[in-house]
Amino acid sequence: MELRDRIAVVTGGASGIGEGLALRFKAEGARHVVVADRDEAGAKAVAGRIGGTGVGIDVADEGAIEELVAETERSQGPIDLFVSNAGYVTVGGVEAPTEDLQRMWEVHVLAHLHAARAVLPGMIERGEGYLLNTASAAGLLTQLGSLHYSVTKHAAIALAEWLAVTHGPQGIRVSVLCPQAVETKIGANSPSKELRQQNDVGVASQDGVLQADEVAGCVIEAVAEERFWVLPHPEVAVYAKRKAGDVDRWIGGMMRFQDRLFEGREKPGDWLVRGR
């Protein structure tokens, strides 16, 4: 899909990857870009820079997603590309509260489902449409130190795969964005001191920290080619192949990496050993 004259919606668009995508879509000639975020002021600020529409929204609210889609189609026309991008990260293992997992599940998985439910009927009727869901390299590999992030990002990729297989014959294209480290507010916004320290160490930054506009460039190329995996860090494809080729060896390597990463610091799960 080419972006010229298209209508796009980007959630999580007030900063980071979402902001980079919104700006790049407009530069590529998109007719209108709707920027949605829980940070309404931030969404409107980004939208103001590109002549788009800024909306405050909680992506975990299915009714709000439905209204976002309906209002966009009333005021602008059919949505060609819906980017479900909102997300965040926490630190913790099995000891972390189930409520934290439920909230992350709502943002990282159900939000993608809500978006698909809202836009697919119209897209299928027109015989074309594009869903771009942001997941993470953690969804193809794992996230050391964060059980909830790893589980929900794996699920996000599984959902995208299902949508691609099921609705591809109806003209729907699906891509899933799986970056490693990107310069965003995902860690800075966390209340967790441990998370900020972990980001400094660099769980996902071993292959470099990209800027949001670099990720946006990769997305434009992938959408033009209608590729399913969008991998701004190409090394991720190599790691995924290694994992698939010998998963036991891969797990052993990740355990060694985890030991080096958390050397001298407590990691999720250590409390279980202390408690025995």
N, C-alpha and C positions, 0 to 999 in steps of 0.2 A: 504494500500500500504506500502510495505517495501522500504526503501531508498537505499538499497544495489544495486549497478550497475545501478542506475537511473540517468537521467540527469535532473537537476533542474535549474530554473531561479528565482532569488529573486530580486524584485525591492525595492528601498529604503534600499539597502543592505550595505550602507557605515557605518552605525552605528545603535545602538539601537537594536530593535527586528530583523530587517533584517540582521544585522551582526550576531546576535546570531543564527538565523536560518541557515545562510550560513555555519557557523563554525560547527554547530551540524549536518547538512546534510552530510558534508564531514566526520565527525567522525562516522556517521552511515553507511559509505561505499558508498556514492553517487559516481558515476563514474566521473561526472563533474558538477561543480556549476558555473553558470554565475551570477555575482554580478553586478547589474545595479543601478545607482543612479545619481541624478543631480550633486552630488559631485563626479566627475570622479576620482580625485586623491584618494578620500576615498574608492571608489569602487575597484579601482585597488590595493590599499593597502590590503583590506580584501581578495580579490581574490588571491593576492600573497602569503598570509599565508596558503592557502589551495590548491594551484596549479590550481586555477580556472581562469576564464576570467572576467576582470573588464571592465565595459562599462559606459560611461557617457550618460545619457538620461533624457529627460523630459517626464514623463509618460503621460502628458496631450496631447502629440503629437502622434496621432494615427499612422502616417507614421513611426515614430521612433520605436514604439512598433512592427509594422509589420517587419521592418528591423531587429530588435533585434531577433525576432523569426526566420526569414529566415536565418540570419547569423549563429545563434546557430545550426539550423538544418543542414546547409551546413557543418559546421566545426566539430560538435560534434555528431549529430544524432538527432532523434526525442526527443522532450521535453516530459518528463513523468510528471513533476510537475511544474506548474507555480504559483509562489507566488507573488500576486499583493499586495504590502505592503506599498508603499509610502504614507505619510500623514503628516498633520500638524494641529495646532489648533490656533484659534484666540479668542478674547473676543469681545462680542457685541450682541446686540439684533436687533430689527426691524430698529433701527437707523443706523446700519452698512451698508456700501455701497453695492449695489447689485453686483457691480463688484467683491467684495470680495467673495460673495456667488458663483458667476459663476466660479471663479478660484478654489475654494474648491470643487465645483461640478465636475469640470474637473479632479481633482486629486483623489478625494475619490470615485467617481462613474464611470465617463466615462473611467478612466484608467482601471478599472476592465472590463468594456465592451470591450475596445480596445484589452485587453489581450485575452479575451474569443474569440473574432472574429478571432484573429490571430492563436490561437492554436487549437481551436475546430475541424476544418476540418480534420486535421491530426490525432488527437486523436480519433475522431469518426470513421475514416477509419480503424484505428488499433483496435478499440473496447475497448480502455482503455485510461485513462488519469486522471489527478488530477488538480483541481483548488483550491488554498487556497487564500482567500481574507481576508486581514486584515480590520476589521471594528473597533468596540469598544463596551464596555458595554453601552456607550452612545446611541448606535443604538438600543439596547433593552430597554433602560430606557430613559434617557435624559442627556444633558450636561448643568448643571446650569451655566449661564453666557455666553454661546456661542450658539446662535441660529444656525449659519451656520454649526458648527460642529455637532450639534444634528441632523439637517435635513439631512445632507449628509451621516452621518453614518447610520441613519435609511434607507435611500435609498440604501446604499451599502448592507445591510442585505437583503432587498427586492430583489435586483438583484441576490444575491447569492442563495436565496430560489428559484427564478424562474429558474435559471440555473440548480440547483439540481433536481428539479421536471421534467423539460423539457428534460434534457440530461442524467439523470440517467439511463433510459432504454437502452441508447447507450453505456453504460460502463463508463460514465464520473462520477467521484466522486467530490463532492464539500464540502469544509469546510469553515467556516467563523470564524475568530479569533476575540474574543470580550473581551479583557482584560480591567481592570480598570487601576490603576496607575502602570507604569513601568518606571524604571530609564532609560530615553532616553534623547535625545537632543530636543524633540518636544517642550518643553517650553523654554529651554535655547536659542534656535535658534530664538525665536519669538522677533520681534522688540518691542513688547508690554510690557511695564513695568507692566501694570495691570495684564497681563497673568502670569508673573513671580511671582507676589505677590499672585495671586490666586492659583498657584501651591504650593506655600509655605503653604497656608492655607490647601490645600488638598481637592479639589472638589471630586476627585476620589480615594483619598488615605486612606479613612476611614478603608478599609480592608487590608491595607498594600501596600507597594511599592515593586514590584517584580524586580528582575534583569532579563536582557534579556535572560540569559541562562536558567533560571527557566521557562520562557515562552516557549522557544524552546523545553524544555523537555515535556511540556504539548502538544505542537504541534505534536511531534513525536508520542506520545501515541494516540492522536486523529486521526492522519492520518493512523496509523496502524489499528485502529478500524473503520476507515472511518466514524467518527462521524461528524455531520454537525456543531453543536456548539462546539467551542473550548473555554473553560472558565477557564483561569488560576486562576481566583478568583472564586471559586465555589459558593460564596455567591450570585453571579449575578443570578444564576439559581433560587435561593430563591426569590430574588427581582422581577424577571420576572414573577414568579408564583403569587406573591402577586399582582402585577400590573394587570395581566390577571384576577385574581379572584375578584378584587374590584378596578376598575380603579379610581373611585372617591375618595375612601379612600387613594389610592396611591398618587394621585395628591395633596390631602390635606397634606399628610406627607411630600411630596417634597417641598411644599410651606413653611412648618415650618422649614425644613432643610435649605432651601435657606435663610430664615431670620437669622438663627443662623450663617450660613456660611459668610454672608455679613454684619453681625452686625457691625455698626460703619463705614461702607464703602459704597460707591455708587455702585450700581449694574446696569447692562444693563436695560434700561427701566425707570430709575429714572428721566432721563432728560425730558421724556414726561410729567411727573407730574409737574416738575418745570416750564415747558413751558406754562402751562394753566393759 
